[in-house]
Amino acid sequence: MAGKQAKILSKTEVNLLLDFARLTRNPLRNRVIVLLSAKAGLRAKEIACLSWDMVVDPQGQVGTVIELRDTAAKGRHGRIIPLHPELAKALDAWRRSSADTDYVVQSDRGGPMTPLSVVVWFNRAFKAVGLKGCSSHSGRRTFITRAARLVHRAGGSLRDVQLLAGHRSIQTTQRYIEGSSDAQFKLVSLI
């Protein structure tokens, strides 16, 4: 990202967004939008272009992964993202209550939301809950930073985070990750 980076969201701030979504005209869809960003690291374009066939299994049920195709991903760099349980549950609820459509995120007027509409939705949500310095990229940056901090617990490496993010370069992934002075003190004390 050129210039100032989007703010990383705390768990409380993600919950504020989920609370806001619950109070909107389309609460299930909007919950899915927040979780696709914060729990799967999707960009606004990827959220807008995500189709149900990238999410459901051959039996038509919400699967265990998002198979983000090149056509939906930035730079035509698709990837497979395991579904966080909270996101899987939200997708299942949304699928059962929404009309039979191709795209996961539909606009209130019908048809898929555009990437710009997703960006605008996030801007309105952040303003409504009083969060400053945030953008539609905040959830993605939060996902990547949290994944980087926890990847060792899963027996993985920064390369795994890079693949989940869909970055071609590990340097790009590193630019997304926010450091923590507390973690640095703990790390040095372990050496």
C-alpha positions in Angstrom: 0.0 0.0 0.0 1.3 3.4 -0.9 1.2 6.1 1.8 -0.4 5.5 5.2 -1.5 1.9 5.9 -5.0 0.9 7.0 -5.4 0.5 10.8 -5.2 -2.9 12.3 -8.4 -3.8 14.1 -8.6 -5.2 17.6 -11.0 -8.0 18.5 -13.2 -5.4 20.1 -13.2 -3.2 17.0 -14.1 -6.2 14.8 -17.0 -6.9 17.3 -18.1 -3.3 16.9 -18.3 -3.8 13.2 -20.3 -7.0 13.7 -22.7 -5.2 16.1 -23.1 -2.5 13.5 -23.9 -5.1 10.8 -26.5 -6.6 13.0 -28.4 -3.3 13.1 -28.4 -2.8 9.4 -31.1 -3.5 6.8 -29.3 -6.6 5.7 -27.6 -8.0 8.8 -26.6 -11.5 7.6 -25.0 -10.2 4.4 -23.2 -7.5 6.2 -21.9 -9.9 8.8 -20.5 -12.0 6.0 -18.8 -8.9 4.5 -17.1 -8.1 7.8 -16.0 -11.7 8.3 -14.7 -12.2 4.7 -12.4 -9.3 5.4 -11.3 -10.0 9.0 -11.4 -13.8 9.0 -10.4 -14.6 5.4 -8.3 -11.6 4.5 -10.3 -10.8 1.3 -9.9 -7.4 -0.5 -13.0 -5.4 -1.4 -12.8 -6.6 -5.0 -12.5 -10.2 -3.9 -15.5 -9.9 -1.6 -17.6 -8.4 -4.4 -16.5 -11.1 -6.9 -16.9 -14.1 -4.6 -19.4 -16.5 -6.0 -21.1 -19.3 -4.2 -19.4 -21.9 -6.3 -16.1 -20.8 -4.7 -17.6 -21.5 -1.3 -19.9 -24.5 -1.5 -19.0 -28.2 -1.8 -20.3 -30.5 -4.5 -23.4 -31.2 -2.4 -24.2 -27.5 -2.3 -23.3 -27.0 1.4 -20.8 -24.4 2.6 -17.5 -26.2 2.4 -14.3 -26.0 4.4 -12.4 -23.6 2.1 -12.8 -20.6 -0.1 -11.5 -21.5 -3.6 -10.8 -17.9 -4.7 -10.4 -18.1 -8.5 -8.0 -16.0 -10.5 -10.9 -14.1 -12.0 -11.9 -12.8 -8.5 -8.5 -12.1 -7.1 -6.2 -9.1 -7.5 -3.6 -9.7 -10.2 -5.4 -12.9 -11.1 -3.6 -14.6 -8.2 -6.3 -17.0 -6.8 -5.8 -19.1 -3.7 -7.4 -21.5 -1.3 -8.3 -20.1 2.1 -9.6 -22.4 4.9 -12.9 -21.2 6.3 -12.8 -19.8 9.8 -15.7 -21.5 11.8 -17.4 -18.2 12.5 -17.3 -17.3 8.8 -18.5 -20.7 7.7 -21.5 -20.4 10.1 -22.3 -16.9 8.8 -22.1 -18.0 5.2 -24.4 -20.9 5.9 -27.0 -18.7 7.6 -26.7 -16.2 4.7 -27.1 -18.9 2.1 -30.2 -20.3 3.7 -31.9 -16.9 4.0 -30.9 -15.3 0.7 -32.2 -15.7 -2.8 -30.6 -18.2 -5.1 -27.9 -16.1 -6.7 -24.5 -16.6 -8.2 -22.6 -14.1 -6.0 -22.3 -14.3 -2.2 -22.6 -10.5 -1.6 -25.6 -9.0 -3.4 -26.5 -5.3 -3.4 -29.8 -4.1 -1.9 -30.9 -3.4 -5.5 -30.1 -6.8 -6.8 -27.1 -8.1 -8.6 -23.6 -8.4 -7.1 -22.1 -5.5 -5.1 -19.3 -3.7 -6.9 -15.9 -3.4 -5.3 -16.5 0.3 -4.8 -19.8 -0.5 -3.0 -17.9 -2.7 -0.6 -15.4 0.1 0.1 -18.2 2.5 0.7 -20.0 0.1 3.0 -16.9 -0.2 5.1 -16.3 3.5 5.2 -19.9 4.1 6.4 -19.5 1.3 9.0 -16.2 2.7 10.4 -17.7 6.2 10.6 -20.9 4.8 12.3 -18.9 3.1 15.0 -16.4 5.9 15.4 -13.2 4.2 14.1 -10.6 6.5 12.5 -7.7 5.5 10.3 -9.6 2.5 9.0 -10.4 1.4 5.4 -11.8 -1.6 3.6 -8.3 -2.9 3.8 -8.2 -2.9 7.6 -9.8 -6.3 8.0 -7.3 -7.8 5.5 -4.4 -6.2 7.3 -5.7 -7.5 10.6 -6.1 -11.0 9.2 -2.5 -11.0 7.8 -1.0 -9.6 11.0 -2.8 -12.0 13.3 -1.9 -14.9 11.0 1.8 -13.9 11.1 1.7 -13.7 14.9 0.1 -17.1 15.3 1.6 -19.1 12.4 4.2 -20.7 14.6 1.4 -22.3 16.7 0.1 -24.1 13.7 3.6 -25.3 12.7 3.8 -23.0 9.7 5.9 -20.1 8.5 5.5 -16.7 7.0 5.3 -18.4 3.6 2.0 -19.9 4.7 0.7 -16.4 5.5 2.0 -15.2 2.1 0.0 -17.9 0.4 -3.2 -17.1 2.4 -2.8 -13.4 1.5 -2.3 -14.2 -2.2 0.9 -12.2 -2.3 3.5 -13.0 -4.9 6.3 -11.6 -2.8 7.1 -12.3 0.9 8.2 -8.7 1.1 4.6 -7.6 0.3 3.3 -9.8 3.1 5.9 -8.3 5.5 4.7 -4.8 4.8 1.2 -5.7 6.0 2.4 -7.0 9.3 2.4 -4.6 12.2 5.1 -5.1 14.8 4.5 -5.3 18.5 7.0 -3.8 21.0 5.5 -6.1 23.7 6.3 -9.2 21.5 9.8 -7.9 20.8 10.5 -7.6 24.6 9.1 -11.1 25.2 11.1 -12.5 22.2 14.4 -11.0 23.4 13.8 -12.4 26.9 13.4 -15.9 25.4 16.8 -15.7 23.7 
